[in-house]
Amino acid sequence: MTSTLLIVQIILAITITITVLLQKSSSIGLGAYSGSNESVFGAKGPTGFLAKLTFTLAFAFIINTLALGYLYTSSNTSSVVDTMTPAAPASSAPSAPTAPADK
């Protein structure tokens, strides 16, 4: 289930990026390649449609992120730190060689 939601998350991220780039801005973005959108989306053009689509995709992205977080934390109850071995006590560590005394 988690892997399916992860694939959906990647697809949502890509489609949100594309819809944001298709929207009209001061630098036009990818909207210049969309051709005559007014005949398909109505007299106002794609601005209303793309804004609603972006909002819907962003909402689905947030819900999917929350679901992924919940499923991941519920399936993984242990941490990597729990499996680490404790460090050796300081008293059993080998001592450093001492320098010879001056004569």
Summary of the structure (lengths in Angstrom):
residues: 103
radius of gyration: 28.6
end to end distance: 75.0
largest distance: 100.5
contacts: 192
relative contact order: 0.12
helix: 63%
strand: 0%
